[in-house]
Structures are given as structure tokens and as C-alpha cells.
């Protein structure tokens, strides 16, 4: 395949224009309908079945090949040891900025991978559930840095992934509500030895040091294949503001919404408020913590202004 000319030339990535990438589908059947896709899309996202065919079917095929190779290695190791250990899920990490559409990417891939014959059980967990509760963030003075690495209970997240990778039969993760903007007390999601675990979040590829500790385990140590969903910063901010305007007219109006105070804003004030939140929090987190991890990903999906993926970058093995 001929690499595209772009800023990743000379890097460890092979770059594909969309039409070249689409050809790698290699006859993989489309198993989603229009109705299925509508259920999977996020706020203000309009992903077509053509996008699924040209971008996500080739990706699901690639992932299925990785999973099959991992399962074969598992069986070979069992032969060497003389017994099979507990099944270890293949972990896919999906990373990217707020408003880039990583949750939709995760849901589409989950739906497609579930339809492959060798991966009937595919679970999905978001790292939002591992944010500290608002009461803790308030106590730590971190409410204005929600989504930054320090706002997550990283030890709890690592313990969760450690148990999943150890083949523990029943592991639970906390649940986060975007409506109340907080952890939901007493609610968990169960992960019971899936063939694949998709984990989606802002800081999955983050590295760094912890004061007082010489070495540590990173979340990325548990990820078998990582995907970074990318876009220009101007597009990300535009999508965030548009999503804020849509939520102002919908979810923000619900009595239990944390953001109910924004429901009555005029268009001008809502745009100004959303822009300020982006500049102070989400954009800053992107610049300082998220985007610097992009080149650690195994694959990068690059989106255009219309939210459609126009280029794919696959790391060379």
C-alpha cells in the first residue's frame, strides 16, 4: 500500500487514505443496519453505513486477526505448560479528546466484533466510572480539572484491569452519569471473562511519575491494541460547543441534571459558556495530557471537519 503524504511521514506509521483503507475490508460482511447505527451514535454525530463499511469493517477485521493470533498464542502456551489457565480477554483501548466521538467508535466496534464467530462476548467499559466522586474532587480542589489524569482513581482502574487480565471470573467497574455529572452510588457494570474488553477514555495512554514512587504500572500496560481518535483542535472545539447547545435544549432541562443552570442560556451566552469551558478545561487537558500520547497508539483514526474519518495511520510491527 502506498503511504499518504502527511505529517506522519518518516514515523513508525503506515498512512492510508480512506479509499485505500476501505479496500482492506476484503469482503467482510456488513452486519449492522441503519436502525442499529442510530442506537450507537452520540449527540450531534451522523455516521453513515458507508462510514462503517469503509472505516470500521476493515478495522474490525484487523482487530479480529489480532484477537485470533492472541487466542492461538494462549493455546500454544497452554500446550507448553500442560494445562490451560483462565481465559484472558483481549483489551482494546480507545483514546481521544472530549467531543471527538470515541464513545461512538467504541460502541460501533463492540457491535461489529460481537458478530465475529470467535468473539461472541465483547464488553465495554469507560474510564469515566473511575473518576473520583464530586465530593472527593471538591475536597481535593480538582473540580476545575475534572478529566485531567489526577481526577481519576488510577489505582482502582489499574486494579480493575489487573483482575480482568488475570482471568478473574466476575469483575465490577463503577458507573458514571453524564446527567448528574457524578459517580452513581451503588451501581456497577459487570465484566465476566469476555473474549474482548473495550475500554474507552481520555488518558489511557498516559505515562508519568507519582510523587514518592520510583516506579509504577500504567493503564497502557494492560492494553493489547490502542486506537487514538484524532481531529483538528478547531473541529473539536466546534463539536463541543454544538453538543453543548444541543444538550442545553435537551438533557440540561431535566431536573436532575447537574448542568440545569445552563438550560435557560441564550444562544450567544451558551456559545460563550461552552467556549470558556473548552478553553479552561477540555482544550487544556487535550494539549497537556491527551494529544502528547497520540503517537503511543497502535492505530490513529483522523477525522475531518464533518466528523468522517479521512485517514488511518497503522503503526508498523
C-alpha positions in Angstrom: 0.0 0.0 0.0 1.3 3.5 -0.9 1.6 5.7 2.2 -0.1 9.1 2.1 1.9 12.3 2.2 1.3 13.9 5.6 2.8 14.9 8.9 3.3 11.2 9.9 5.8 10.5 7.1 9.0 9.3 8.5 7.3 8.0 11.6 6.7 4.3 12.6 3.2 4.5 11.0 1.8 3.4 7.6 -0.6 6.0 6.4 -3.8 5.1 4.4 -6.1 7.4 2.5 -9.7 6.4 3.2 -10.3 4.6 -0.1 -7.1 2.6 0.3 -8.0 1.6 3.8 -11.6 0.7 2.7 -10.1 -1.9 0.3 -8.7 -3.8 3.3 -12.3 -4.8 4.2 -11.6 -7.8 2.0 -15.2 -9.0 1.8 -16.0 -8.6 5.5 -19.9 -8.6 5.6 -21.8 -5.6 6.9 -23.7 -6.8 10.0 -25.3 -3.5 11.1 -28.5 -1.9 9.9 -29.4 1.8 9.8 -31.5 1.3 12.9 -28.6 -0.4 14.7 -26.3 2.6 13.8 -28.8 5.2 15.1 -28.7 3.5 18.5 -24.9 3.6 18.6 -24.3 7.3 17.6 -23.6 10.0 20.1 -25.0 13.5 20.3 -24.7 15.5 17.0 -22.9 12.7 15.3 -24.2 11.5 11.9 -22.2 8.4 11.0 -23.4 6.7 7.8 -23.4 3.0 7.0 -20.9 3.9 4.3 -18.5 5.1 7.1 -19.0 1.8 8.8 -18.2 -0.1 5.6 -15.2 1.9 4.6 -13.6 2.6 8.0 -14.9 0.3 10.7 -15.3 -3.0 8.9 -11.6 -3.0 7.9 -10.7 -2.1 11.5 -12.9 -4.8 12.9 -11.2 -7.3 10.5 -7.7 -6.1 11.7 -8.8 -6.4 15.3 -10.3 -9.9 14.7 -7.0 -11.0 13.3 -5.1 -9.7 16.3 -7.6 -11.4 18.7 -7.3 -14.7 16.8 -3.5 -14.5 17.0 -3.7 -13.8 20.7 -6.0 -16.8 21.2 -3.7 -19.1 19.3 -0.8 -17.9 21.4 -2.8 -18.6 24.5 -3.5 -22.2 23.3 0.2 -22.7 22.4 1.3 -21.5 25.8 -1.2 -23.9 27.4 0.3 -26.8 25.4 3.7 -25.8 26.6 2.6 -25.6 30.3 0.4 -28.8 30.0 -2.8 -27.0 31.0 -4.9 -24.0 30.1 -5.0 -21.1 32.5 -8.1 -18.9 32.9 -9.1 -17.2 29.7 -7.5 -13.7 29.3 -9.5 -11.1 27.5 -8.0 -9.1 24.6 -8.1 -5.5 25.7 -8.7 -2.7 23.2 -8.1 0.9 24.4 -9.9 3.8 22.6 -8.4 7.2 23.4 -9.1 10.8 22.3 -10.3 14.2 23.3 -13.7 15.2 24.7 -16.2 15.5 21.8 -14.1 13.6 19.3 -16.6 10.7 19.2 -14.5 7.9 20.9 -17.6 6.6 22.7 -19.4 6.1 19.3 -16.3 4.4 17.9 -16.2 2.1 20.9 -19.9 1.2 20.5 -19.6 0.5 16.8 -16.6 -1.7 17.2 -18.3 -3.6 20.1 -21.3 -4.2 17.8 -19.1 -5.4 14.9 -16.8 -7.5 16.9 -19.7 -9.3 18.7 -20.7 -10.6 15.2 -17.3 -12.3 14.5 -17.6 -16.1 15.2 -14.6 -16.3 17.6 -15.5 -13.3 19.8 -19.2 -13.6 20.9 -18.6 -11.8 24.2 -17.4 -8.2 23.9 -17.7 -5.9 26.9 -17.3 -2.2 27.0 -16.2 0.0 30.0 -15.5 3.7 30.1 -12.9 5.2 32.4 -15.4 7.9 33.5 -16.5 5.4 36.1 -13.1 5.7 37.7 -13.3 9.5 38.2 -13.3 10.4 41.8 -16.8 11.3 43.1 -17.5 15.0 43.0 -17.3 15.2 46.8 -13.7 13.9 46.7 -12.9 16.2 43.8 -14.2 19.2 45.7 -12.2 18.2 48.8 -9.1 17.9 46.6 -9.8 21.2 44.8 -10.0 19.3 41.4 -13.4 20.1 40.1 -11.9 22.5 37.6 -9.5 19.8 36.5 -12.1 17.0 36.0 -10.9 14.7 33.3 -7.2 15.5 33.9 -5.2 12.5 35.0 -5.2 13.4 38.7 -9.0 13.4 38.8 -9.1 9.7 38.2 -8.7 6.9 40.8 -5.8 5.4 38.8 -5.1 2.7 41.4 -8.7 1.5 41.2 -8.6 1.4 37.4 -5.3 -0.5 37.4 -6.7 -3.0 39.9 -9.8 -3.5 37.7 -7.6 -4.2 34.6 -5.3 -6.4 36.6 -8.2 -8.6 37.7 -9.6 -8.7 34.1 -6.2 -9.7 32.7 -5.7 -12.3 35.5 -8.9 -14.0 34.3 -10.9 -13.3 37.5 -14.4 -14.5 36.6 -16.5 -11.6 37.9 -15.0 -8.1 38.0 -17.1 -4.9 38.5 -16.5 -1.3 37.5 -18.2 1.9 38.8 -20.8 3.7 36.7 -20.7 7.4 35.9 -23.7 9.5 34.9 -23.2 12.4 32.5 -26.6 13.7 33.5 -25.7 14.1 37.2 -22.0 14.6 36.4 -21.0 12.2 39.1 -20.4 8.6 40.1 -23.7 6.7 40.6 -23.6 5.3 44.2 -24.1 1.6 44.4 -24.2 1.0 40.6 -21.6 -1.1 38.8 -21.1 -2.8 35.5 -20.1 -6.5 35.5 -17.3 -7.8 33.4 -17.4 -11.6 33.3 -14.5 -13.1 31.3 -15.2 -11.6 27.9 -13.3 -12.5 24.8 -12.7 -8.8 24.3 -12.8 -5.8 26.6 -13.1 -2.4 25.0 -12.1 0.4 27.4 -12.6 4.0 26.4 -11.3 7.1 28.0 -9.2 10.3 27.9 -5.9 9.2 29.5 -5.5 5.5 28.7 -2.0 6.0 27.2 -0.8 8.4 29.9 2.5 7.9 31.5 4.3 9.8 34.2 5.5 9.6 37.7 3.7 9.6 41.1 5.3 11.6 43.9 7.0 9.3 46.4 7.1 6.3 44.0 10.1 5.3 41.9 8.2 3.0 39.5 4.5 2.2 38.7 2.3 0.2 36.4 0.5 2.2 33.7 -3.0 1.6 32.4 -1.5 1.1 28.9 0.4 -2.0 30.2 -2.9 -3.9 30.1 -3.9 -2.8 26.6 -3.3 -5.2 23.7 -4.3 -2.7 20.9 -4.8 1.0 21.2 -6.8 3.4 19.0 -6.5 7.2 19.1 -9.4 9.1 17.6 -8.0 12.4 16.3 -9.2 15.7 14.8 -8.0 19.3 14.5 -8.4 21.3 17.7 -10.7 23.8 15.9 -13.0 21.0 14.9 -13.0 19.5 18.4 -14.0 22.8 19.9 -16.7 23.4 17.3 -18.2 19.9 18.0 -18.0 20.5 21.8 -19.9 23.8 21.5 -22.5 22.3 19.2 -23.0 19.4 21.6 -23.4 21.9 24.5 -26.1 23.7 22.6 -28.0 20.5 21.8 -27.8 19.4 25.5 -28.9 22.8 26.6 -32.2 22.2 24.8 -32.5 18.5 26.0 -30.7 16.8 28.9 -29.8 20.1 30.7 -33.6 20.8 31.1 -34.1 17.7 33.3 -34.5 18.4 37.0 -31.7 16.0 38.0 -29.1 17.5 35.5 -26.0 18.9 37.1 -26.0 21.5 34.2 -29.6 22.6 34.7 -28.4 26.2 35.4 -27.3 26.4 31.7 -30.7 25.4 30.3 -32.0 28.9 30.1 -29.0 30.5 28.4 -29.4 32.3 25.2 -27.5 31.1 22.1 -24.9 33.8 22.5 -24.4 33.1 26.2 -24.4 29.3 25.7 -21.7 29.6 23.0 -19.6 31.8 25.2 -20.0 29.5 28.2 -19.2 26.3 26.2 -16.2 28.1 24.7 -14.9 29.1 28.1 -15.3 25.6 29.5 -13.4 24.2 26.5 -10.6 26.7 26.8 -10.2 26.4 30.6 -10.6 22.6 30.9 -11.0 20.4 27.9 -8.7 22.1 25.5 -6.0 22.5 28.1 -6.3 18.8 29.1 -6.0 17.9 25.4 -2.9 20.0 24.9 -1.2 19.0 28.2 -2.1 15.3 28.6 -4.1 13.7 25.8 -2.6 14.7 22.5 1.1 14.1 23.6 0.1 10.4 23.9 -1.2 10.1 20.3 2.0 8.5 18.9 1.8 5.8 21.5 -1.3 4.4 19.9 -1.2 1.4 17.6 -3.7 3.0 15.2 -4.9 6.6 14.6 -8.3 7.5 13.1 -8.0 11.0 11.7 -11.3 12.8 11.3 -12.2 15.7 9.0 -14.5 18.7 9.9 -17.6 16.7 9.1 -16.7 14.0 11.7 -15.9 11.5 8.9 -12.6 9.6 9.1 -10.5 10.6 6.2 -7.1 8.9 7.0 -5.9 6.0 9.0 -2.4 5.5 10.5 -1.3 2.0 11.4 1.8 1.5 13.5 4.4 -0.8 11.8 5.0 -4.0 13.6 
